[in-house]
Amino acid sequence: MAGREAPDAPEFVGALISSGPCEGLADEMHLFGQFVGSWCLKWIDRGSKNDPEPILGELHFGWVLGGRAVQDVWIVPARDQGRGPGPRIGFFGSTIRFYDPSLDAWQSTWIEPFKGRVRRFIGRHDEDDIVLVSDDDEPYLRWRFTEIGVSSFVWLGETSTDRGATWELEEEMRATRVKGAASA
């Protein structure tokens, strides 16, 4: 980059990463803060007409932006799976989420550069689950965190072509916390 210096990665990381939730917001931040740490994934393409074979992936959650947001990185297939530079099947993206007191909900934006996707979601606690809905484009998307425990959860990705009247399961991920990974 002629005439430009590369950013100092440690300074960038130090400005982005936080050690925990912002003081005074810990209760509100727990909904997604409980996932802070690293996870192993088993991803299944439920939209496939074949009997899908699970693909191993990885997931990392962390506190960011002064502890006012939670960011994650989803990588399927996992980096140690020896696949090419971009996933033919799977994805590589990041979500940044923050609690919005005016909505009493979480605003969430998914970015997936390899496939050129950006989607906005509103997320809420729903009984024992967390449900995020994106209705700003077709098809509508619904992402659900279910069976949530300290060391595991299930993530379900669903689509709707009738504006949320019915939902079809497209993908499922079973997450297991990496031993020794921090939890909130």
MDTraj code that builds the backbone (N, CA, C; nanometers):
import mdtraj as md
import numpy as np

residues = "MET ALA GLY ARG GLU ALA PRO ASP ALA PRO GLU PHE VAL GLY ALA LEU ILE SER SER GLY PRO CYS GLU GLY LEU ALA ASP GLU MET HIS LEU PHE GLY GLN PHE VAL GLY SER TRP CYS LEU LYS TRP ILE ASP ARG GLY SER LYS ASN ASP PRO GLU PRO ILE LEU GLY GLU LEU HIS PHE GLY TRP VAL LEU GLY GLY ARG ALA VAL GLN ASP VAL TRP ILE VAL PRO ALA ARG ASP GLN GLY ARG GLY PRO GLY PRO ARG ILE GLY PHE PHE GLY SER THR ILE ARG PHE TYR ASP PRO SER LEU ASP ALA TRP GLN SER THR TRP ILE GLU PRO PHE LYS GLY ARG VAL ARG ARG PHE ILE GLY ARG HIS ASP GLU ASP ASP ILE VAL LEU VAL SER ASP ASP ASP GLU PRO TYR LEU ARG TRP ARG PHE THR GLU ILE GLY VAL SER SER PHE VAL TRP LEU GLY GLU THR SER THR ASP ARG GLY ALA THR TRP GLU LEU GLU GLU GLU MET ARG ALA THR ARG VAL LYS GLY ALA ALA SER ALA".split()
xyz = np.array([
    [0.0848, -0.1167, 0.0000],
    [0.0000, 0.0000, 0.0000],
    [0.0893, 0.1229, 0.0000],
    [0.1146, 0.1749, -0.1156],
    [0.2017, 0.2912, -0.1283],
    [0.1422, 0.4106, -0.0547],
    [0.2261, 0.4770, 0.0254],
    [0.1837, 0.5973, 0.0953],
    [0.0983, 0.5713, 0.2195],
    [0.0686, 0.4455, 0.2483],
    [-0.0106, 0.4134, 0.3668],
    [0.0634, 0.3123, 0.4520],
    [0.0504, 0.3294, 0.5816],
    [0.1065, 0.2308, 0.6718],
    [-0.0035, 0.1337, 0.7117],
    [0.0332, 0.0092, 0.7247],
    [-0.0637, -0.0904, 0.7697],
    [-0.1035, -0.0591, 0.9132],
    [-0.2311, -0.0792, 0.9478],
    [-0.2720, -0.0523, 1.0863],
    [-0.1998, -0.1466, 1.1816],
    [-0.1773, -0.0985, 1.3010],
    [-0.1135, -0.1773, 1.4041],
    [-0.2180, -0.2727, 1.4617],
    [-0.2075, -0.4016, 1.4280],
    [-0.3077, -0.4999, 1.4678],
    [-0.3322, -0.5016, 1.6188],
    [-0.2270, -0.5001, 1.7027],
    [-0.2554, -0.4996, 1.8472],
    [-0.3364, -0.3764, 1.8904],
    [-0.3114, -0.2610, 1.8314],
    [-0.3888, -0.1409, 1.8664],
    [-0.5335, -0.1564, 1.8225],
    [-0.5555, -0.2098, 1.7031],
    [-0.6909, -0.2317, 1.6533],
    [-0.7652, -0.3299, 1.7436],
    [-0.7017, -0.4423, 1.7736],
    [-0.7640, -0.5445, 1.8592],
    [-0.7928, -0.4853, 1.9969],
    [-0.6992, -0.4100, 2.0517],
    [-0.7193, -0.3476, 2.1823],
    [-0.8345, -0.2491, 2.1838],
    [-0.8565, -0.1807, 2.0723],
    [-0.9676, -0.0862, 2.0634],
    [-1.1011, -0.1578, 2.0449],
    [-1.1001, -0.2755, 1.9839],
    [-1.2230, -0.3497, 1.9562],
    [-1.2659, -0.4380, 2.0731],
    [-1.1750, -0.5191, 2.1242],
    [-1.2060, -0.6212, 2.2240],
    [-1.2213, -0.5598, 2.3628],
    [-1.3183, -0.6110, 2.4382],
    [-1.3422, -0.5678, 2.5758],
    [-1.3336, -0.6888, 2.6680],
    [-1.3050, -0.6639, 2.7942],
    [-1.2893, -0.7751, 2.8890],
    [-1.4225, -0.8238, 2.9453],
    [-1.5286, -0.7502, 2.9265],
    [-1.6591, -0.7905, 2.9783],
    [-1.7635, -0.6888, 2.9412],
    [-1.8851, -0.7066, 2.9926],
    [-1.9918, -0.6123, 2.9582],
    [-1.9692, -0.4760, 3.0212],
    [-2.0231, -0.3759, 2.9581],
    [-2.0171, -0.2390, 3.0085],
    [-2.0836, -0.2328, 3.1460],
    [-2.0204, -0.1599, 3.2373],
    [-2.0763, -0.1455, 3.3712],
    [-2.2185, -0.0906, 3.3615],
    [-2.3075, -0.1523, 3.4341],
    [-2.4474, -0.1090, 3.4331],
    [-2.5330, -0.1802, 3.3296],
    [-2.4716, -0.2579, 3.2381],
    [-2.5482, -0.3287, 3.1353],
    [-2.5358, -0.4807, 3.1455],
    [-2.4732, -0.5303, 3.2500],
    [-2.4445, -0.6745, 3.2591],
    [-2.5700, -0.7596, 3.2470],
    [-2.6789, -0.7204, 3.3123],
    [-2.8015, -0.8014, 3.3054],
    [-2.8556, -0.8083, 3.1631],
    [-2.8645, -0.6944, 3.0954],
    [-2.9156, -0.6905, 2.9591],
    [-2.8228, -0.7646, 2.8621],
    [-2.6936, -0.7569, 2.8871],
    [-2.5951, -0.8151, 2.7957],
    [-2.5830, -0.9668, 2.8105],
    [-2.6398, -1.0232, 2.9166],
    [-2.6255, -1.1668, 2.9408],
    [-2.6885, -1.2524, 2.8311],
    [-2.7947, -1.2062, 2.7667],
    [-2.8636, -1.2891, 2.6679],
    [-2.7662, -1.3459, 2.5655],
    [-2.6786, -1.2618, 2.5089],
    [-2.5762, -1.3108, 2.4171],
    [-2.4402, -1.3236, 2.4843],
    [-2.4192, -1.2525, 2.5943],
    [-2.2932, -1.2629, 2.6667],
    [-2.2665, -1.4023, 2.7188],
    [-2.3724, -1.4800, 2.7425],
    [-2.3536, -1.6167, 2.7914],
    [-2.2774, -1.7043, 2.6924],
    [-2.2677, -1.6618, 2.5670],
    [-2.1987, -1.7403, 2.4652],
    [-2.0515, -1.7017, 2.4484],
    [-2.0060, -1.5977, 2.5201],
    [-1.8679, -1.5530, 2.5050],
    [-1.7732, -1.6704, 2.5294],
    [-1.6836, -1.6916, 2.4348],
    [-1.5900, -1.8032, 2.4378],
    [-1.5850, -1.8690, 2.3014],
    [-1.5258, -1.9859, 2.2952],
    [-1.5088, -2.0585, 2.1682],
    [-1.5899, -2.1872, 2.1702],
    [-1.6403, -2.2226, 2.0525],
    [-1.7304, -2.3355, 2.0376],
    [-1.6917, -2.4186, 1.9151],
    [-1.7119, -2.5494, 1.9241],
    [-1.7024, -2.6385, 1.8077],
    [-1.8434, -2.6546, 1.7528],
    [-1.8550, -2.6574, 1.6205],
    [-1.9853, -2.6699, 1.5555],
    [-1.9936, -2.7965, 1.4718],
    [-2.1127, -2.8525, 1.4657],
    [-2.1475, -2.9533, 1.3657],
    [-2.2617, -2.8923, 1.2860],
    [-2.2325, -2.8544, 1.1608],
    [-2.3295, -2.7869, 1.0750],
    [-2.3934, -2.8877, 0.9809],
    [-2.5259, -2.8822, 0.9716],
    [-2.5996, -2.9709, 0.8816],
    [-2.6872, -2.8854, 0.7916],
    [-2.6720, -2.9045, 0.6613],
    [-2.7529, -2.8341, 0.5614],
    [-2.8862, -2.9074, 0.5489],
    [-2.9869, -2.8616, 0.6225],
    [-3.1179, -2.9275, 0.6223],
    [-3.1973, -2.8971, 0.4959],
    [-3.1537, -2.7974, 0.4186],
    [-3.2206, -2.7644, 0.2931],
    [-3.1821, -2.8579, 0.1795],
    [-3.0817, -2.9413, 0.2030],
    [-3.0339, -3.0353, 0.1023],
    [-3.1345, -3.1475, 0.0832],
    [-3.1499, -3.1916, -0.0388],
    [-3.2406, -3.3028, -0.0681],
    [-3.1771, -3.4365, -0.0296],
    [-3.0462, -3.4416, -0.0204],
    [-2.9758, -3.5638, 0.0199],
    [-2.9758, -3.5747, 0.1713],
    [-2.9283, -3.6873, 0.2216],
    [-2.9068, -3.7026, 0.3642],
    [-2.7756, -3.6306, 0.3947],
    [-2.7829, -3.5089, 0.4490],
    [-2.6615, -3.4272, 0.4622],
    [-2.5627, -3.4821, 0.5635],
    [-2.4371, -3.4723, 0.5273],
    [-2.3265, -3.5101, 0.6151],
    [-2.2869, -3.3860, 0.6954],
    [-2.2746, -3.3957, 0.8282],
    [-2.2338, -3.2785, 0.9066],
    [-2.0950, -3.2292, 0.8646],
    [-2.0767, -3.0985, 0.8706],
    [-1.9473, -3.0365, 0.8449],
    [-1.9032, -2.9705, 0.9745],
    [-1.7787, -2.9932, 1.0136],
    [-1.7265, -2.9344, 1.1367],
    [-1.6920, -2.7882, 1.1150],
    [-1.7249, -2.7073, 1.2140],
    [-1.6967, -2.5649, 1.2073],
    [-1.6515, -2.5134, 1.3426],
    [-1.6315, -2.3829, 1.3480],
    [-1.5904, -2.3188, 1.4727],
    [-1.6666, -2.1883, 1.4887],
    [-1.6809, -2.1470, 1.6134],
    [-1.7555, -2.0270, 1.6478],
    [-1.6856, -1.9602, 1.7656],
    [-1.6703, -1.8284, 1.7564],
    [-1.6041, -1.7523, 1.8621],
    [-1.6876, -1.6284, 1.8931],
    [-1.7245, -1.6104, 2.0205],
    [-1.7988, -1.4931, 2.0679],
    [-1.7069, -1.4105, 2.1562],
    [-1.7196, -1.2775, 2.1496],
    [-1.6419, -1.1917, 2.2379],
    [-1.7106, -1.0589, 2.2635],
    [-1.6718, -0.9968, 2.3743],
    [-1.7190, -0.8621, 2.4083],
    [-1.6439, -0.7614, 2.3229],
    [-1.7138, -0.6619, 2.2686],
    [-1.6506, -0.5590, 2.1858],
    [-1.7102, -0.4220, 2.2171],
    [-1.6440, -0.3198, 2.1639],
    [-1.6923, -0.1819, 2.1685],
    [-1.7243, -0.1365, 2.3111],
    [-1.6248, -0.1503, 2.3963],
    [-1.6408, -0.1066, 2.5348],
    [-1.7388, -0.1912, 2.6134],
    [-1.7621, -0.3154, 2.5697],
    [-1.8547, -0.4042, 2.6386],
    [-2.0001, -0.3722, 2.6113],
    [-2.0248, -0.2910, 2.5090],
    [-2.1620, -0.2543, 2.4731],
    [-2.2192, -0.3422, 2.3626],
    [-2.1393, -0.4351, 2.3124],
    [-2.1843, -0.5239, 2.2049],
    [-2.1153, -0.6593, 2.2196],
    [-2.1739, -0.7590, 2.1555],
    [-2.1166, -0.8929, 2.1479],
    [-2.0973, -0.9235, 2.0003],
    [-1.9771, -0.9654, 1.9647],
    [-1.9480, -0.9999, 1.8257],
    [-1.9092, -1.1465, 1.8196],
    [-1.9448, -1.2088, 1.7079],
    [-1.9060, -1.3477, 1.6889],
    [-1.8489, -1.3672, 1.5499],
    [-1.7769, -1.4763, 1.5348],
    [-1.7218, -1.5177, 1.4057],
    [-1.7588, -1.6642, 1.3865],
    [-1.8301, -1.6925, 1.2771],
    [-1.8741, -1.8279, 1.2429],
    [-1.7914, -1.8744, 1.1239],
    [-1.7286, -1.9923, 1.1345],
    [-1.6419, -2.0441, 1.0285],
    [-1.6798, -2.1899, 1.0018],
    [-1.7387, -2.2144, 0.8851],
    [-1.7780, -2.3498, 0.8450],
    [-1.7395, -2.3680, 0.6991],
    [-1.6496, -2.4611, 0.6672],
    [-1.5841, -2.5554, 0.7553],
    [-1.4766, -2.4880, 0.8408],
    [-1.4394, -2.5548, 0.9505],
    [-1.3377, -2.5028, 1.0420],
    [-1.2053, -2.4854, 0.9694],
    [-1.1245, -2.3942, 1.0194],
    [-0.9956, -2.3651, 0.9551],
    [-0.9046, -2.4856, 0.9491],
    [-0.9154, -2.5786, 1.0429],
    [-0.8271, -2.6955, 1.0426],
    [-0.8781, -2.8090, 0.9534],
    [-0.9846, -2.7856, 0.8780],
    [-1.0415, -2.8888, 0.7913],
    [-0.9725, -2.8959, 0.6547],
    [-0.8774, -2.8056, 0.6288],
    [-0.7955, -2.8124, 0.5080],
    [-0.8688, -2.7861, 0.3782],
    [-0.9755, -2.7076, 0.3822],
    [-1.0483, -2.6743, 0.2597],
    [-0.9830, -2.5537, 0.1945],
    [-1.0253, -2.5189, 0.0755],
    [-0.9682, -2.4094, -0.0020],
    [-0.9879, -2.2725, 0.0612],
    [-0.9582, -2.1656, -0.0132],
    [-0.9604, -2.0304, 0.0416],
    [-1.0991, -1.9787, 0.0764],
    [-1.2029, -2.0356, 0.0201],
    [-1.3388, -1.9926, 0.0516],
    [-1.4304, -2.1124, 0.0516],
    [-1.5339, -2.1097, 0.1326],
    [-1.6206, -2.2265, 0.1413],
    [-1.7107, -2.2412, 0.0189],
    [-1.7053, -2.3580, -0.0447],
    [-1.8040, -2.3888, -0.1486],
    [-1.9345, -2.4248, -0.0806],
    [-1.9221, -2.4939, 0.0300],
    [-2.0360, -2.5264, 0.1147],
    [-2.0026, -2.4706, 0.2513],
    [-2.0954, -2.4011, 0.3120],
    [-2.0721, -2.3436, 0.4431],
    [-2.0681, -2.1925, 0.4359],
    [-1.9947, -2.1312, 0.5279],
    [-1.9927, -1.9860, 0.5355],
    [-1.8786, -1.9396, 0.6250],
    [-1.8492, -1.8098, 0.6173],
    [-1.7459, -1.7467, 0.6977],
    [-1.7926, -1.6038, 0.7182],
    [-1.8445, -1.5743, 0.8378],
    [-1.9013, -1.4422, 0.8595],
    [-1.8986, -1.4016, 1.0044],
    [-1.9540, -1.2838, 1.0296],
    [-1.9528, -1.2274, 1.1636],
    [-2.0829, -1.1529, 1.1901],
    [-2.1252, -1.1597, 1.3156],
    [-2.2426, -1.0860, 1.3610],
    [-2.1995, -0.9929, 1.4722],
    [-2.2523, -0.8727, 1.4702],
    [-2.2337, -0.7827, 1.5837],
    [-2.3722, -0.7495, 1.6368],
    [-2.3846, -0.7592, 1.7702],
    [-2.5146, -0.7442, 1.8346],
    [-2.5030, -0.6466, 1.9514],
    [-2.6079, -0.5675, 1.9709],
    [-2.6128, -0.4821, 2.0887],
    [-2.7557, -0.4723, 2.1389],
    [-2.7670, -0.4570, 2.2698],
    [-2.8983, -0.4412, 2.3315],
    [-2.9451, -0.2985, 2.3092],
    [-3.0685, -0.2831, 2.2593],
    [-3.1286, -0.1527, 2.2333],
    [-3.2439, -0.1333, 2.3312],
    [-3.2243, -0.0511, 2.4351],
    [-3.3303, -0.0342, 2.5352],
    [-3.4578, 0.0261, 2.4773],
    [-3.4494, 0.1019, 2.3688],
    [-3.5712, 0.1603, 2.3108],
    [-3.6615, 0.0527, 2.2503],
    [-3.6040, -0.0615, 2.2126],
    [-3.6818, -0.1739, 2.1583],
    [-3.7016, -0.2844, 2.2613],
    [-3.6249, -0.2786, 2.3702],
    [-3.6137, -0.3891, 2.4647],
    [-3.5831, -0.5170, 2.3870],
    [-3.4866, -0.5042, 2.2967],
    [-3.4474, -0.6157, 2.2095],
    [-3.3043, -0.5909, 2.1633],
    [-3.2508, -0.6896, 2.0947],
    [-3.1153, -0.6814, 2.0412],
    [-3.1194, -0.6487, 1.8925],
    [-3.0421, -0.5493, 1.8526],
    [-3.0208, -0.5255, 1.7104],
    [-2.8977, -0.6052, 1.6708],
    [-2.9051, -0.6702, 1.5572],
    [-2.8018, -0.7640, 1.5159],
    [-2.7811, -0.7525, 1.3661],
    [-2.6560, -0.7504, 1.3233],
    [-2.6256, -0.7457, 1.1801],
    [-2.5261, -0.8551, 1.1458],
    [-2.5636, -0.9387, 1.0497],
    [-2.4809, -1.0491, 0.9993],
    [-2.4120, -1.0015, 0.8721],
    [-2.2812, -1.0259, 0.8629],
    [-2.2020, -0.9907, 0.7454],
    [-2.1275, -1.1151, 0.7002],
    [-2.1464, -1.1506, 0.5745],
    [-2.0820, -1.2693, 0.5176],
    [-2.0175, -1.2295, 0.3845],
    [-1.8927, -1.1783, 0.3898],
    [-1.8282, -1.1233, 0.2703],
    [-1.8149, -1.2222, 0.1539],
    [-1.7852, -1.3484, 0.1840],
    [-1.7616, -1.4440, 0.0765],
    [-1.8841, -1.4585, -0.0132],
    [-2.0027, -1.4543, 0.0470],
    [-2.1273, -1.4670, -0.0290],
    [-2.1957, -1.3327, -0.0522],
    [-2.1337, -1.2244, -0.0058],
    [-2.1889, -1.0905, -0.0283],
    [-2.3214, -1.0664, 0.0422],
    [-2.3374, -1.1191, 0.1638],
    [-2.4637, -1.1062, 0.2355],
    [-2.4501, -1.0151, 0.3562],
    [-2.5505, -0.9303, 0.3742],
    [-2.5655, -0.8495, 0.4945],
    [-2.7134, -0.8566, 0.5316],
    [-2.7413, -0.8964, 0.6542],
    [-2.8805, -0.9045, 0.7004],
    [-2.8918, -0.8458, 0.8396],
    [-2.9989, -0.7690, 0.8607],
    [-3.0288, -0.7125, 0.9925],
    [-3.1363, -0.7968, 1.0595],
    [-3.1214, -0.8170, 1.1906],
    [-3.2145, -0.8956, 1.2698],
    [-3.2528, -0.8190, 1.3959],
    [-3.3688, -0.8517, 1.4489],
    [-3.4078, -0.8103, 1.5832],
    [-3.4194, -0.9384, 1.6647],
    [-3.3513, -0.9420, 1.7798],
    [-3.3470, -1.0619, 1.8616],
    [-3.4082, -1.0399, 1.9986],
    [-3.4801, -1.1430, 2.0434],
    [-3.5442, -1.1368, 2.1753],
    [-3.5392, -1.2730, 2.2437],
    [-3.5446, -1.2674, 2.3743],
    [-3.5601, -1.3876, 2.4557],
    [-3.7036, -1.4366, 2.4352],
    [-3.7215, -1.5669, 2.4137],
    [-3.8538, -1.6252, 2.3912],
    [-3.8609, -1.7566, 2.4679],
    [-3.9165, -1.7515, 2.5884],
    [-3.9192, -1.8649, 2.6802],
    [-3.7769, -1.9134, 2.7043],
    [-3.7410, -2.0356, 2.6615],
    [-3.6056, -2.0863, 2.6838],
    [-3.5126, -2.0606, 2.5655],
    [-3.5619, -1.9974, 2.4613],
    [-3.4858, -1.9767, 2.3380],
    [-3.4513, -1.8296, 2.3183],
    [-3.3663, -1.8056, 2.2205],
    [-3.3413, -1.6713, 2.1687],
    [-3.3830, -1.6759, 2.0225],
    [-3.4667, -1.5818, 1.9809],
    [-3.5179, -1.5808, 1.8442],
    [-3.4801, -1.4479, 1.7788],
    [-3.4156, -1.4576, 1.6623],
    [-3.3807, -1.3404, 1.5836],
    [-3.4551, -1.3491, 1.4508],
    [-3.5174, -1.2381, 1.4087],
    [-3.5934, -1.2368, 1.2837],
    [-3.5427, -1.1237, 1.1956],
    [-3.5243, -1.1548, 1.0677],
    [-3.4891, -1.0561, 0.9659],
    [-3.6022, -1.0529, 0.8645],
    [-3.6746, -0.9402, 0.8637],
    [-3.7864, -0.9270, 0.7708],
    [-3.7690, -0.8082, 0.6765],
    [-3.6430, -0.7666, 0.6576],
    [-3.6179, -0.6518, 0.5711],
    [-3.5864, -0.6912, 0.4272],
    [-3.5917, -0.8209, 0.3963],
    [-3.5638, -0.8691, 0.2610],
    [-3.6277, -1.0067, 0.2470],
    [-3.6450, -1.0507, 0.1244],
    [-3.6991, -1.1849, 0.0984],
    [-3.5845, -1.2804, 0.0723],
    [-3.5912, -1.4020, 0.1194],
    [-3.6916, -1.4514, 0.2117],
    [-3.6666, -1.3974, 0.3518],
    [-3.7706, -1.3995, 0.4354],
    [-3.7516, -1.3678, 0.5761],
    [-3.6621, -1.4766, 0.6354],
    [-3.5825, -1.4382, 0.7335],
    [-3.4975, -1.5342, 0.8031],
    [-3.5318, -1.5347, 0.9510],
    [-3.5263, -1.6518, 1.0090],
    [-3.5411, -1.6651, 1.1545],
    [-3.4277, -1.7536, 1.2036],
    [-3.3525, -1.7022, 1.3001],
    [-3.2444, -1.7780, 1.3616],
    [-3.2826, -1.8014, 1.5066],
    [-3.2722, -1.9266, 1.5494],
    [-3.3104, -1.9611, 1.6866],
    [-3.1964, -2.0319, 1.7583],
    [-3.1655, -1.9834, 1.8778],
    [-3.0750, -2.0516, 1.9690],
    [-3.1652, -2.1303, 2.0627],
    [-3.1518, -2.2632, 2.0641],
    [-3.2375, -2.3490, 2.1451],
    [-3.1509, -2.4427, 2.2285],
    [-3.2156, -2.5147, 2.3193],
    [-3.1457, -2.6124, 2.4040],
    [-3.0186, -2.5518, 2.4647],
    [-3.0297, -2.4281, 2.5114],
    [-2.9143, -2.3522, 2.5603],
    [-2.8704, -2.4025, 2.6972],
    [-2.7449, -2.4431, 2.7064],
    [-2.6836, -2.4833, 2.8320],
    [-2.5492, -2.4149, 2.8459],
    [-2.4803, -2.4404, 2.9544],
    [-2.3498, -2.3797, 2.9788],
    [-2.2481, -2.4260, 2.8752],
    [-2.2566, -2.5522, 2.8341],
    [-2.1540, -2.6063, 2.7451],
    [-2.2062, -2.6490, 2.6079],
    [-2.3330, -2.6201, 2.5777],
    [-2.3845, -2.6563, 2.4460],
    [-2.5112, -2.5771, 2.4135],
    [-2.5419, -2.5691, 2.2851],
    [-2.6686, -2.5140, 2.2377],
    [-2.6900, -2.5629, 2.0953],
    [-2.8136, -2.5459, 2.0479],
    [-2.8481, -2.5779, 1.9097],
    [-2.8913, -2.4487, 1.8435],
    [-2.8426, -2.4258, 1.7214],
    [-2.8789, -2.3082, 1.6430],
    [-2.9553, -2.3586, 1.5207],
    [-3.0722, -2.2986, 1.4957],
    [-3.1545, -2.3366, 1.3812],
    [-3.1739, -2.2164, 1.2904],
    [-3.1513, -2.2352, 1.1613],
    [-3.1724, -2.1317, 1.0613],
    [-3.2918, -2.1677, 0.9750],
    [-3.3920, -2.0793, 0.9732],
    [-3.5154, -2.1056, 0.9004],
    [-3.5450, -1.9923, 0.8030],
    [-3.6204, -2.0237, 0.6963],
    [-3.6608, -1.9240, 0.5981],
    [-3.8126, -1.9258, 0.5819],
    [-3.8651, -1.8113, 0.5394],
    [-4.0078, -1.8004, 0.5113],
    [-4.0261, -1.7226, 0.3813],
    [-4.1026, -1.7788, 0.2909],
    [-4.1346, -1.7096, 0.1646],
    [-4.2757, -1.6524, 0.1676],
    [-4.3440, -1.6628, 0.2827],
    [-4.4796, -1.6091, 0.2954],
    [-4.4885, -1.5087, 0.4113],
    [-4.3841, -1.4280, 0.4246],
    [-4.3781, -1.3177, 0.5213],
    [-4.3957, -1.3631, 0.6662],
    [-4.3407, -1.4838, 0.6972],
    [-4.3399, -1.5324, 0.8335],
    [-4.4607, -1.6140, 0.8746],
    [-4.5510, -1.6451, 0.7821],
    [-4.6663, -1.7288, 0.8159],
    [-4.6217, -1.8724, 0.8438],
    [-4.5269, -1.9219, 0.7644],
    [-4.4702, -2.0555, 0.7852],
    [-4.3193, -2.0465, 0.7710],
    [-4.2496, -2.1408, 0.8337],
    [-4.1035, -2.1427, 0.8336],
    [-4.0539, -2.2793, 0.7908],
    [-3.9443, -2.2805, 0.7146],
    [-3.8816, -2.4054, 0.6709],
    [-3.7392, -2.4114, 0.7249],
    [-3.7049, -2.5224, 0.7899],
    [-3.5713, -2.5414, 0.8448],
    [-3.4721, -2.5613, 0.7309],
    [-3.3668, -2.4786, 0.7291],
    [-3.2643, -2.4884, 0.6250],
    [-3.1309, -2.5388, 0.6780],
    [-3.0963, -2.4967, 0.7999],
    [-2.9684, -2.5390, 0.8552],
    [-2.9790, -2.5555, 1.0063],
    [-2.8936, -2.6432, 1.0559],
    [-2.8892, -2.6719, 1.1983],
    [-2.7428, -2.6808, 1.2392],
    [-2.7123, -2.6218, 1.3543],
    [-2.5779, -2.6340, 1.4094],
    [-2.5875, -2.6762, 1.5549],
    [-2.5054, -2.7732, 1.5895],
    [-2.4933, -2.8170, 1.7277],
    [-2.3582, -2.7666, 1.7773],
    [-2.3627, -2.6830, 1.8807],
    [-2.2418, -2.6190, 1.9328],
    [-2.2039, -2.6779, 2.0677],
    [-2.0748, -2.7017, 2.0844],
    [-2.0192, -2.7508, 2.2105],
    [-1.9040, -2.6596, 2.2495],
    [-1.9087, -2.6101, 2.3731],
    [-1.8047, -2.5172, 2.4196],
    [-1.6691, -2.5878, 2.4207],
    [-1.5668, -2.5179, 2.3736],
    [-1.4305, -2.5693, 2.3767],
    [-1.3857, -2.5710, 2.5216],
    [-1.3327, -2.6830, 2.5672],
    [-1.2878, -2.6939, 2.7051],
    [-1.1842, -2.5861, 2.7338],
    [-1.2012, -2.5217, 2.8467],
    [-1.1084, -2.4164, 2.8866],
    [-1.1401, -2.2804, 2.8285],
    [-1.2387, -2.2742, 2.7355],
    [-1.2766, -2.1435, 2.6781],
    [-1.3582, -2.0665, 2.7802],
    [-1.3328, -1.9380, 2.7880],
    [-1.4016, -1.8534, 2.8854],
    [-1.5508, -1.8519, 2.8588],
    [-1.6271, -1.8433, 2.9660],
    [-1.7705, -1.8217, 2.9526],
    [-1.8058, -1.7012, 3.0376],
    [-1.9162, -1.6358, 2.9993],
    [-1.9552, -1.5122, 3.0687],
    [-2.0204, -1.5402, 3.2009],
])
top = md.Topology()
chain = top.add_chain()
for i, resn in enumerate(residues, 1):
    res = top.add_residue(resn, chain, resSeq=i)
    for name in ("N", "CA", "C"):
        top.add_atom(name, md.element.get_by_symbol(name[0]), res)
traj = md.Trajectory(xyz[None], top)
